[in-house]
Each structure stands twice: as C-alpha cells, then as structure tokens.
C-alpha cells in the first residue's frame, strides 16, 4: 500500500454541530461555521471519510499564503496580516471570492490599506458598513461614496471647502472625532445614497468621492445618518442633483441572497407553492397583490424564515 493511500486513511479529530465544524488538521484547529462557503464541502468529506481532500477544503497555510503572496498567514488556526490578527468579515469574503473564481486583488489591496488605519474600530467596522450600504471597492483598494455639496461645489457646512472634480480636501486626523457613539462630529463627511438625499435636499449637487480606507476616522453606530467621517478624500465625479441619485452596483459587494423559507413562523413545513410565493415576495419586495412591502414587513418575513432555510 502506498504512503499516499496510508495518509488518506488517517482520520483527523473533528467535532460536528448543526452550526459549525471543528477540525484539527496537522496540529492546527479550524472552526468553520455554517455560513462559511467551506461548511458543506467539509460535511461531505467527513461523511465520505475522503481525508485526501481535507487540506484543499480548509485552504490551509500553504494555499492561503500563495493566494496572498505571503501577506496573510495562518498560525495555530488564526489568520494574520503581518503580526495583526484578522477576525474579520472581509477575510471570509476573500476566501469565498477565491473559491468562486472572482478577482480578489481589489479586496486584498483594500485590506492592506484598511490595516494601516490607526483606529481599530474603523478596521473592524468599515467593510461591514460598505457591504450594508452598498458602496463599491475600486481596483486600487479604495472605495467610492457620495457627498452633497452646494451648487458651486463647496461644502454645505462652511461653504469654503472646494469640492470640484480633482479636488482633494483633507483635515488633520487629530482634529476629527473618532468616537463611533457620536453621530455627528468634526471631520469630512461622505456616505450612501440615503444620507446624500436627506442631507442634500432638492437643490444640492451630489458628487462622487474616492476614499482610502486608512483615512476613515469613524463609522458612527447611529444608522439613521448612514454616513462616514473621514479625514481625506478625492472628488472624482459629478452625479447631478441629489434627488436624482441611484444606488451603486459592484461585483465586489454581492447583494444579499434572497432567503428560501422552508417552514412557517410556527415551525410547520411549507408547501412548494407557499415557499415560491414567499420567496417571490422577498425577491420583488411586493406582496401577492403586487403592492410594495414596507421595510418593517420585509424585515419580519426575513426574521421569520432566515433560521429555517433549506
């Protein structure tokens, strides 16, 4: 019997749960949760005892270091960028993009810049903010946001800061408020479409700005404002009147998947027709009569069925 075949018969230590799989591979523990793209494959490997596929499924140190040119490493089952621990939504996204054959270079560049941000809260919160409010990442690892300005392209607060195309406004970082619990504070502001429409009003102009992740000062927790505080940005385009804005679309920020409910709120299995009706409602954001569902109703539907997906 070959050495290779002998290796495939050595079962690793593992723990199975409905919500995660924990595997000890080559002395290192790996915990893969249900929402991780590797979860289904690992269950299949364990079920079939096909241990020769385990390393590929886990994407261990060798594969990950090759993918990121040595910038991201694994030590004792923990992801590192240099000497910084990466417990981050973005790291999972990078791995998933790689597995799906999508380009990961913009995300790697974004991560490199983000990790040079001196504010730990910004490092932890920025990518989730971009994904939540659908602000795209550029090929160079920066991201795009919107801003409302006056008709002569000055800032609306002081009327003095130039926001014409090509301008690069900046403030000393030390003068900006980094407290995420403060909704509005000294800094330069940018945000998503709702923030710009609400703040700008009908006569204000909307501009497109490019922001380096290292220059994000704070992601305020108050979602009502839907804005970021930054210390610098570059104006790269004019978008027209604030009231006419449309959302960004980007391959680097995939839309949230539509849930596919399998049970009702009382735990009873749904018929095929009922499942199709509910899925259609969530996808189209309309009820069975074609009426638009309120945000509250959409949230209720998702809350009822997200825990019981097929």
N, C-alpha and C positions, 0 to 999 in steps of 0.2 A: 504494500500500500504506500502511495507517495506521501511525502511530507505535507504537500498541499492538501490532500484529502484528510490527513490526520487533523490538520488545523481546522477544517470545516466542521469537524465533529466535536470540537471543544465548545461546550455551551457556556456563554458568559453569564454572570449573575445579573438578574433583572427583576424588576417589580412592575406588575401591571396594575393599572387603575382605569376607571372609566374616563378619567380626565388627564392622565399622563402616563408615560412610560419612563422608568428609570433603568438605565443600563450601565454596568461597569465594564468598560472596554479598554483593554491594555492598561489597567490600573487606574483609569480615569472615569469618574461618574458623569453621565449625561442624562439630564432630565428633559424630556420632550413633551410638551403639553399638547392637548387635543387640537388647539388652533394652529399648531405648527405644521407646516406642509410635510414634515417627515413622519408625523404620527402614524398615518395609515400604512405607510411602507414598513415601518418598524413592527407594527402589529402583524403584518403579513410575514415578515422574516421570522419573527418569533413563533408564529403558528406553524410555519413550514420547517422551522429549525435550519434555515438556509443561512448559516453564520458567515459564509464567504461574502455575502452582500452587506454585512453589517457596517463595515468601515465606510463604504460608499454612501450608505443611507445616513449615517451620522455626520458625514462631512467632517472628518477629523482634522487634526492639526496640519498634516501634510497637504491635504486638498485645500484647506482654507488659506494657508499661507501662500500657496501657489496662486490662488484666486486673487489675493490682495497684495501680491508682491512682497510678502513678509511684513506688511504693516499691521495686520491683525493676526494674533496668535491665540492659541488655547493652552492654558496651564491649569492642570488639575480640574479640567472641565469648565473653566471660566474663560470667557472671551476678554482679550486685552487689545487695546490700541497703544502700542508702546508700553508704558507702565500703568496705563489707566484701565480700570475695569469697565467693560461695556455691558451694562444691563439695560438694554435699550431696544425699543420697538424697531429702530432702524436696522439693527444688526440682523434681526429675523427677516426683515424685508429684503435685505441684501441677499441673504441665502435663498429666499424664495424666488427672487428675480433670477438668480443664477440657475436655479433648478428649472425655471420656466423658460430659459433661453432669452431673457430680456437683458438689455445692457445694464451693467452695474457700475460702470465707471462714473457717471454723474453722482450716484449715491455714495460711492467711495470718496470722491472729491468733496462732496457735501459734508460727510462725516469728518474728514481731515480738518476742514475749516471749522466745523462746529466744535471739535475738541480743543481748538485753540481759543475758544471763548472763555474768558476768565470767570464767568458767572455759571456756577454749577446748575442752578435752576433753569437757565436758558438751555444748557446742554441737554437736560432731561426732558424739557417740555417742548422745544421748538418743533421737532419733527411731527409730534402728535398734533400740534397746532396747525402745521401746514396741511396735514392729511385731513384734519377735521374741517378746515375752511377752504380746502382745495386750491392751495397756492402752489404753483409748479416749481420744480427744481430745474435749473439750467444745465447745459452740458459742462459748464465750468464748475459746478457745485455750489453756485449761488442760488437764490430763489427770487421769484417775482411777486410783487404785491402792488396794491393800488393806493392812491392818495388823492384827496380832494384839495384843490387849490383855488385861488381867486381867478377871475377872468384874465388877469395879466400875469398869471402863473407865479404868484407869490404865495407864501404860506398864509393860511386863513387866520392864524393866531396873532402873529405880529405884523404881517403884511410886508416883511422885509427880506425874507429868505427867498432867493432866486430858485425857481423850480422849472426853468426852461430845459429843453432837451439837451443832454450832455452835462448839466449841472451836477455837482457832487457835494451837496450840503453835508456838514458834519458838525458835531459838538464834542467837546471834551467828555470822554466817558464818565469821568468823575463827577460831572455836573448833572448826569442823568439819574433818574430814580430807578433803582434796580428791584424795588420791593414789589413782588408779584401780587401782594394783597392790596396794593394801591391801584385803583382803576385808571387814574389819570395823573401823570406827574411829568416833571421836566424831561424832555427828550425830543427826538424827532419821531413822528408817528406814521405808521402805514398799516394797512390791513386788507380785509377782504371786501367783497362787493357790497355786503350789507352795511359795513362800517362806513364806506365811502358814500353810499347813497344817503344814509341817515345823517352823516356829519356834513356832507357837501350841500345837499339841497338842490333845487332845480337849476339854479344859475351857475353853480360852481363847475369848474373843469375837473376832469379826472385824468390823472397821469399814471403811467406805468413806471415802477421803480425796481431796480435790481439791488438786492441786499446780500452782503456777505454774512454767512451765519455767525461769524465771530463778532459781528457788530450788533447783534441783538442784545439789548440790555434787559428786557423783561417781556414775558408773556403773561399779562395780567390774568388772574383767575376769573375775574368777572367777565363771563362770556357775552354779556349784553353789549360790550364795547367792540368785541371781535377785532381787536387791533393789537399791534405790537409796538413796543418802544425800542427804538434803535438809536445808535449814535452816528450813523452814516449810511448813505445810500447814493445810487446814481440814477438820474432820471433818463429813461431810455425811450419813452414814447408818450404821445398824447392819445387819450382814449375818447375824448369828446365830453359831452355833458354827463354829469354823474347819473342822472335819471335814466340814461340810455345804456348803462353798462350791462354786460352779460358775463356769466361766470367763466373762469379759465377751464381748459381741459388739458390734461397732461398724462402721458403714458407712465410717468414716474410717480403719479399718485392715483393708483387704480381706484375706481369707485367702489363703495361698499357693496358687497354681494347681497342680492335680494334673498331674504330668508325663504326657506321652503318648509312651511309648517306641516307637521305630521299628526299633531294632536290638538284638541281644543283646550281652552283655559281650565277645564275640569279634568284633563288628562285622558279624555276619550279619543280613540283613533278617529281621524277624519276620513271621509270618503274621498275618492280620487277627484270627484267634481268639486267638493268643498275645498280641497287643497289647491286646485287650479284657480278657483275663484279668489282665494286669499292671496295666493302668490301674485296673481294679476293685479289685485288691488294695491299691494305693496310696491309692485314694479311701476305701475302707472300713476300711483298716488290718487286714484279715484275709486269710488265705491261702485257697486254693481249697477247703479243708475247713471254712472258717468260723472257724478259730482266730485269735485276735488275734496280729498280728505284733509282735515286740519292737521297741523303738526302734532297736536295732542293725540288725535286719533291714530296717526301713523305710529307714534311712539307706543301707544297702548297695544297695537297689533304686534309690533316687534317684541315688546316686553313679554307678551303672552306666549309667543311661539319660538323665540330665539333659543330657549332652553330645551326645546323638544324637536330639533331638526332631524331630518332623515340622515 
